[in-house]
Amino acid sequence: MSTYPVTCPTCFEEFEVALPSPEETPCEVDYDCEVCCRPMWIAFECDDDAEVTAWARGLGD
């Protein structure tokens, strides 16, 4: 399983999330920070080389 680092938009701590397969992207998932437990959205996108990346945003963003 591949992982990708994301930064929490609330506490700004970095943690790793599991990546979905390229076929399942683009998508967003509701996720709780593994450090401060605040809710966020994590967006997964796939580029032309089938590499999946992730980034986090707050619920109000």
LINZI-V40059 format. One record per pair of residues at least 12 apart in sequence whose ideal C-beta (glycine too) atoms are under 8 Angstrom apart, sorted by the first residue. I is the first residue (numbers start at 1). J is the second residue. Records with the same first field share a line. If there is no record, write none. Layout:
I=J ; J
This chain:
1=18 ; 19
2=18 ; 19 ; 52
3=16 ; 17 ; 18 ; 19
4=16 ; 17 ; 19 ; 52 ; 53 ; 54
5=17
6=42 ; 54 ; 55 ; 56
7=56
8=33 ; 35 ; 36 ; 38 ; 40 ; 56
9=40 ; 56 ; 57 ; 58 ; 61
10=33 ; 36 ; 38 ; 40 ; 58
11=33 ; 35 ; 36 ; 38
13=33 ; 35 ; 36
15=33 ; 34 ; 35
17=31 ; 42 ; 54
19=44 ; 52 ; 54
20=44 ; 52
21=52
22=46 ; 50 ; 51 ; 52
24=44
25=44 ; 45 ; 46 ; 52
26=43 ; 44 ; 45 ; 46
27=43 ; 44
28=41 ; 42 ; 43 ; 44
29=41 ; 42 ; 44
31=56
39=59
40=56 ; 57 ; 58 ; 59
41=56 ; 57 ; 58 ; 59 ; 61
42=54 ; 55 ; 56
43=55 ; 56 ; 57
